Amino acid sequence: MKNLKVRVAVIALCLLMTTTGFAQDTDTKESKNSKESKDSTGYEAKYKGSRLTYATESGIGIQLSGEVEIEYVNVEGAGGFSNQDLTVQKVKTRSPHVRIDKAILGTEVFYSDVLTYKIELRFGDDGTRIDKHYARYHARSIHSVFELGKNRPFVARSRTTEGYPLLGTSYWKGREYHITGVTTYPLSDNWAAIGGLSVAMKRPLGTDDAAEDKSFKMLVSDDYETIDGQTIEYGVKGGLKAWGFTALGWYYTGGLIDDYDWKIQLSQNMQEYDALGDETDQTQYWYGGRVAFDAWNIHLLGEYIYSLDGLLPREGYYVEGAYNIPQISKILPMKGIMPFVRYGELNVEKHPPQLGNPNTWDRTMTNLALIANFNDYIFLKIEHYLIDEVTGGEAPQDQVKDDQTVVQLNFIF
């Protein structure tokens, strides 16, 4: 029923596009150099490059955007029944395969130059759904942005690569319903202070893939869904920006969902969880910090997170670096090419690893990537993931061979 409703919404949107007027800057050079344009209603919309701005009958401006990812995935080792390994936990698909990882259609509504609403529909192997939708109000007089709706937590960051760091998958990839306010206050020409508050519906504990292979799930804060016993999560963040450096820290606290989190996801899914103490303990918090440098085509970043879910503590970190080489445009038809490397760890504390439960495994992942941007809207990403897990098993069943290679074409429009 949900998929039917989403398809009906897409059809309605297409009909709206065909029955409403739109304006397009006909002077390409002027459009590319301009940051603002007016449609036939006189509405002023900010945009980059030559984009269409649709006008509804009410005169409200609408812009469309989207993204499609087509990728080739190859997991370590030969596929097929005759090549199955001896481990208890087996890779589901070792044979190379090609797929559309995701296709996104986004619509942004401009109610004014300070109030917008954006909604994104996501199409993929797991069906069609509304992925994100949120309203933003830009209070420029106080250097603040307020957001209401469904989005990633306000400490989430753009990851550059196709693969998330282990910490990203576990803590800030999942979508939540929240109200946030973020202030970036300029202290001088080169310094700015960052502060923010968040009130969100807590995301339930769930599982997700560490990389592209879907065989060995890890414990994560999943996408929000309606569950009895829902709790509220409060977050605060603060930091500084100066001369390309950014330092940010945050703290979230709330409580486990009763009893979905502590009973189903922890007590029932993890053997010997009750041996750690009172299994009904609903304590929940996580905190972390991030430092980054972005200047002169150099990108350097490090992040650390510690969390406690009931009786289960986890902690991890990652560091990454990249260098963009724009000089490649002199010899190849592309805007730049960027070598990229990331190394990260995520460890489950106190609870011993269990071979039959990947949620309990300690993990490390190294991401080696080469990213070519042909322009601002087409990217080729070549990535290799070196993944190691502490499974708690005995040889030879303790070794999981699941290193992965991904080649992806990313189209943005």
N, C-alpha and C positions, 0 to 999 in steps of 0.2 A: 504493500500500500504506500510506504514511504517513497519507493522508487517511482511509482505511478504519479504521485503528487509532484515530485521533482521534475519529471518529464513534462507534465502539464504546464509547470511554471516556465520551463525552457521554451515550449511552443508559444506560450502567451508572450514571452519576451520577444521572440522572433516576430510575432504578429505586430507587437508594439513598434518594433523597429521599422517595419515596412509601412506603417500607417502614420508615422510621425516624421517631422522634418528634421533635417540635420544640416550643419554648416561645416565646411571644410575650407581651410585657408588655401587659396589657389596659388598663392605666391610661395613656392617651396622654400626659397632662400629666406624670405621674411618669416615664414613659419618656423624654420629650424632655429633662427636666431631669437625668436620671440618666446617669452615665457607666459604670455597671456593672449587670449583670443576671445572674441565675442561671437556667439551664435546668433541666429536670426531673431531670437527673442531679446537680444541685448544682454543676455546673461554672460558674465565674465567668468571664464574657467581657466585655471592654470593647467598647463600641460607641457610636455616635452616632445619636441619633434612635430611631425605632421600626423595628428590624430583626429579622428572624427568625434564630434560632440553632438549627441542627439538631444533634441528638445521634445519633452512630452507636451501634451495639450495644456498643462498647467504652466508651462514655461520653465520648468526645472531642467537643468542640464544633466545629461547622463553620458558617461564615458565607459566604453567596453575595453576589457583587457583579457589576457589569457596566457596559458602556458601549456606546452605539450612536451613530454619527455619520452623519447624512444630509446630503448637501451638493449644492449647485448650483455648477458650475464653468463659467466662460466665459473663453476665451483671446482676447487682443486680435485683432481683425480678423474678417472674414466667413469662414465655412466653405464647404466644397464645392469640387469640382474646378475650376470656372470661376474661383474666387477664390484659387487657389494662388499663393504668392509666388514670386519668382525666385531665392530663396536656395538654395544646395546643401543646407543643413540645414533641413528643413521641419518645421513643427509638425504633429503627427500628427492632432490633433482640435481644430479651432478652433470648431466648432459648440458651442453651450451644451449641457450634459448634466447629468443628475442621477444620483447613485449613492450606495450605502452605502459610505462610505470604510472603515469598519471596524466590526465588532461583537465585543465582548469578553465572555467569561463567565469570571469569576474565582471561585476557591474558596480560602478561608483556613481552615487547620486550627489550632486552639488546643490545643497539648499541655499548656501551663501558662500562667501569666500572664507568663512570660518567654521562652517558646519557641513560635514559630509557623512554619507552612509555607504558602506561597501558590503557586498555579498559575493561569495565565491561558491560556485558549484563544482564539485570534484567528481570526475568519472574515472573509474579504474576497475581492477579485477575484483575488488571487494564491493562493487556496486556503485550507485550514484547517490550522492548525499550533499547536503549543504555543509561545506567544510568550515567556513568562517563567515561571520557577519557582525558588523560593529559600526557604531556611530562615533565620530570624533569631533570634538569641539576645540578649536585653537584659540585659547585666551592669550592673545599676543601681548597684551598690556602687562601680564604677569609671567610671560615666557613659559606658559604651561599648555599641555595638551591633555584633555580628558577623554577617556574611551569607555564606552558601554557596549557590551555584546560578547560574542564568542570569538576568542582569539587565543594565541599562545600566551603564556605568562609574560609579564612585562620585562623579565630578565632574559628572555630568549634573544638570540642573535642570528643574523644571517650566517650560514655555515660555509658558503663558497663552494664546497664540494657537494657531490651527490650524497655521500654517506655522512650521517651525523656522527659526532663524537659519542662515545658511550654515555657520557654524562648528559648530553643533549637528548638522546633517546630516552633515558631513564627519567629525567626531571623536567625539561622544558619543551619537549616536542608536542606533548598532548595539548589539546584545546580545552579551554575552560570558559565558563561564563563569569565575567568579572566587571567591576567598575574600577578604573585606574586613573590616577592623576600623576603626571610626570612634569617636573619643572627643570628646565635647563637655564640657569641664571648666569648671564655673562658678568664675570668679575672684572675683566679687562678685555683688551683686544685678543689676548691669547689664552685666557683662563675662563673656565665656566664651571659652576657647581651644579651637580645633578642630585635631585631628590624625588622620591616617588612613594605613593601609597597604593595598595591594592586590597580590594575585598572581593573574594571569589567563592563560587561554589566549588568545594573540594573535588578534585578529580579522583575517581576510584582507582585503586591499585589494579593493575592488569599486566599483560605481557605484550612484548613487541619484539621485532627482529633486531639483532645487533647490527646487521648490515643488510645486504640484498637477499641472501639465502634465508628461507623461512623455517628452517629445521629446528633451531635451538633458541627458544624464546628467553627473554630476560625480564625481570621484574621492573615495571615502569609505573609512573603516574599517567594513566590512560586518558583518552578523550572523555569529557564529561558526558554522563548519561543520567537519566532520572532513576534514582535508587532510594528505597526506603531507608531512613536513618541518615539522610544527607547532613553533612556538616559544612561549616564555613571556614575558609582559610584566609588569614590576614597576612599581608606582606608589606615590607618596607625596604627601600633601597636608597643608597646614597653613593656619591662619588665625585670625581674631578676629571676635567678634560683640559689638556694644555699641550700645545705644540705637537700634536699628533699622538700624544700619550692619553690613555683613558684608564682610570682605576675605578672599579665598581664593586660594591659589596651589598649583600642582601640577607634578609632573614624572613622566613615564612613559618607560621604556626597555625594550628587548628586542632583537629582531632580525627581519628580514623572513623570511617563510616560504620555505623553500628547496625547489623553485625557483618555486613558484606566484606569489609576490609579485614578486620581482625580474625573473623571466624572462617570465611570461605577462602580468601586469598592467602592468609598466613597460617592459621592453625590447621586447617584441613589440607592445604596443599604443601605444607612443609613438615616432614616428619621430625619429631622431637622439638617442635617449636615451643610446646608447653614446658619443656625442660628448662627454658630460659627464664621462666617466672610466671606471673599471672597472665594467661593467654588473653584475658579480656581487657588488658591494658590498651587504652585508646590514645596514648601519647603520640603526637605527630608533629614533627618540625623538620625543617631543612634550611641550611644556610650555606653561603659560599661567597667567593670573590673571583674577580676577573681583572687582569691587567692586559693592556694591548698597546701596540704601537703601529700606526699606519701613516707612513709618509715616504716620499721619494721612491715609490713603487715597492716598498718593503712592507710586509705584514708579519707581525709577531704577536702571539697571544698565548696566555696561560690561564687556566681556570681550575678551581678546586671546589668541591661540594661535599658536605657531610649531612647525613639524614638519619632520622630515627622514626621508624614506623612500628608502633607498638613496642615489641621487644627486639626488633630487628634493626641494628645499625648498619649503614653502608657508607662508604666514602670512596672518592676517586678524584682523579685529576687528568688533565691533558694539556699538552703544549703543541703548538703548531707554528709553522713559518712558511712564507711564500715570497716570491719575487716576480713581479710582472715585468716582462721584457717587451716594451712597445717597439723597439728597434726592429723586431721581426717583420713589421709592416713594410720595410724597405725591400724585402726579398720575397715575402709571401703575401697573398691577398687576405690578410687578417689584421685586426687592430692590435692584437697582442697575444702573448703566450706566457703562461705562468706555471712554473714548477711549484709543487706544494707537498709538504710532508706534515703529518700529525701523528703523535703517539699519545695513547691514553690508557688508563687503568680504572677499573671499577671493582671494588672488593666488598663481599658480604662478610661482615664481622660477626664474631661469636658463634654463628650457626655454621656447622661443618658442611662442606660441599657434598652433595649426594648425586651419584651418577645418574639416577633416574629422574632428577629434577633440575633442569638447567637454570631455574630461578636462583639456585643456591651457589652457582659457580662463580669463582673469581675470574675476571677476564682482562686481557690486554688486547689492544688493537692498534696496529700501525697502518696508516693510510698514505700511500704514495700515489701522487696524482700529477697529471699534466693537463692544464685547462687552456684551451684555445678559444679566444673570442673573435669571431669573424667580424662582428659589429656589436652594437649594444643589445642585440636581440637574438643572436644565434651563437650557441656555445657548443664546443665539443669537449667532453670530459672523459679522460682515460684514467681509471683508478684501479689500484690493487690493494686489497685489504689482507694484512697478515694478522690472523686472529689466533690467540692462544687462550685456552680455558683450563682451569684447575677443576677437574670433574669429581674427584674423590674416589674414582674407580681404581682397579688394579690392572696392570699391563696384561694383555695388549688393549683391553677395553677402555682404558683411561684416555687414550689419544683420540682426539676428534680432528679430522682433517677437513677444514672448512674455509681455507683461504679462498678469496674470491677476486675475480677480475670483472670490471664493469666498463663498458664503452657506451657513452650516452650522447645523443644529440638533443639539445635543449633549445626549443623554439619559444620565444616570448613575443607576445604581440599586444 
